[in-house]
């Protein structure tokens, strides 16, 4: 695999922070953060919602069944998704809340509330967050997954992510994981490479011999690809 120069720079920077980061990066190796920068924000948001709070394999199966309902398209378009009986979509394994959120995202896409890829690239991280968290069921974390894995923003730290906070706890041998506010403060030292820092923190439990979902292109157990 070809490692991006920006990721090498980020890994080198983080390894220089202290001995714990150096050990983690030496153990894991170069950052292999995979992105898909041609995916439309609408699709990225739907996928992120589908993956929330699920093991990656379970989420992939559910999303695969949903996509299979629309054989004429690589991914269900907003109008087609809304035209489908919700009970048929629920049968794919989506919870009622997730389905309501996904259908709300589809409606927002039709109404122009969700920017297309070109427009999203022109907006700042915070502008996108503020624009999209107004949608039902879409929180900051959901938008941050799109920022990292679709828009390839290099300096995003999803402090609400359990895996990131738990990874830092294990990295530093703490009794308790830091709160999101505390981790945000701690993470100031990781700028401007906080997306790569999150990728490494997602891998801490696996690296240290504790079972963890993969984070090699999709956030573990939550959003995907």
N, C-alpha and C positions, 0 to 999 in steps of 0.2 A: 504494500500500500504506500502511496505517495503521501508524505506528511507535509502539511502546509507550513510554509516558512513562518507565518504568524503564530502557528501553534508551537513551533519549536522555540520561538522567541518567548512565548508565554510560559512554556514549561521551564525554560532556563531562568526566567525571572522568578517564578514561584519557588523553584528549587533553591534559589539564593536567599529566600526569606529566613529559613531556619532549618535545623537538622531534621525536624519532623517532616516538613515539606520535601526536603531533599531525599529522605528515605522513601517516602511515598512515590515520588516521581521516578526514582531509580528502580523501584519495584514494579511499578505499572509500565514504565517505558514512555515513549513519545505519545502525545495526545493524538488519539484517532477519532476525534469528534467528527461525526458524519452529519452533513446537512443536505437538504434538498431545496436549493434556492430557486427552483422554478415552480414551486407549489403555491397556489393562490391562498391568501389569508383565510378565505372562507373554508377551504378544505383543511388547512392547518388547524383552525379552531375546532372544527368538527372532530378531527382525529384526536386532538388533545382532550376534549370532553369525553370521548369514548374510552380513552385510556386512564382516566382519573380513577385512582384508588383500586386499580386492578393489576393483577400480575400480567406481564406483557403477553404471555401466551393466551390467556383468557380474553384479553382485550382484542388481540389479533383475530381470534376466532369470531367474536361478536361483530367486529367491524367487517370481517370478511363476509359474514352472512348478510350484513346490510348492503354491502357493495354488490353482492350477487343478485340482489333484487333488481339491479339496473344494468343488465347485460349490454346495453347499447352505449354505455359510457364508462370510462375508466374509474370515475367517481361520481356518485349521484349529484346532479346539479340541483340548485335550490328549488326550482319550480317542480321538478320531478319528485324530489324528496317530500315537498309539501302536498303533492297530489296523491301520495300513497296513504292508504289506511293506516293510522297509527298503530292499530293492533297487529298488523302484519310486521311493522317495524319493531314493536315490542317483542314479538316472537323471536327476533334475532338475539335476544338476551339483554337488551337495553333496559335500564330501570326507567320508571315513569319520569323521574326528575331529569335524567340524562336525555331522554327522548324529547322532553319539553324544551330543554335547552338547545338541543341540536335543531329542532324545528324552528325555534326562535332565531337561531343563527341564520338558518336558510331564509327566513322572512326578512331579516335585517339585510342580508346580502341582496335580495331582490329590491329592497327599498333604498339601496345605496349607502347604508350605514356602515358597511364593512368595505374598506378601500380595496381596490384591486392591487396586485403585486407591485405594479409600477408606482402607484400612489403611496403605498405603504413604505416603499424604499425611501421616499422623500420626507417621511415624517420621523421625528425623533422618537426614541424609546418611550419617553414619558407621554408624549402626545398620543402615541398608539395605545398605551395603557389606558389613559383617561378616556379616549374615544370608545374603546371596546368594553371596558368594565361596566358600562351602562347597560349592556345586554344582560338579560336574565341568565343567571347561572355562570356567567363568565367573570372570573376573578383575575387578579393581577398575575397569579401563577400561570393561568391558561395563556395569557398574552405573552408572558415571559418565555414560555416554551416556543411560541411562534417566533419571538425575537431571536432566540438562540438557534433553533433548528431549521427555520425557513429563511429569515432575513440575515442570518449569520452575524448578528451583532456581537461584538467581542467582549463587551463589558457589562454583562447582565448577571446578577446574583439573585437567584430565586430563594430568598430567605425564608419563605413560607414552606419550602419543600422539606418534608421530614428527612428524606435521604441525605440532603445536603447538611442539615443540622446534625444528624446522627453521625454522618461521616466526619464532621469536624470534632464532635465529641470523642470519637474513637481515635482520631488522629492525635489529639492532645491528651488522651487518657483522662477525660473529665468524668465526673460522676453523673452530671446532667448535661443534656444538649443545651446550647445557648438558645435564648429566645430569638425570634426573628429580629427584634430591635437590636439586641446585642450583636448578633451575627452581622447585621448591616454595618454596625460600627467597626467590628473586627475586619470585615471585608474591605474597608477603605484601603487597607494596606495592599490589597491584591489588584487594585486598579493599575492599568486599564485592561486587565486580563481576567476579569471575574467569571466570564463564561467558561473558560478553560479551568479555572479553579473549581467551579461547580462540577465539571466533568470528572475531575480527579476525586472530589469529595464523594460523588456518587459511587466511586469504585473502592472506597476505603473498606467497607465491610467485606467485600469479596477478596480484596487484596490481603486482608488480615485474617482470612480463613473463616469468614462468616458469610452465610448464603445471602446473596443479594441479586436482584435482577440486573441485567446488563444496562450499561449506560454508554454504549458505543455508537450512538447515533440517535437514540431516543431516550428521553428521561426515564429512569427505571420505574416500572410499574404504573406509569401514569399517562404518558403521551407518546405519540409515535408516528411511525413510519412507514 
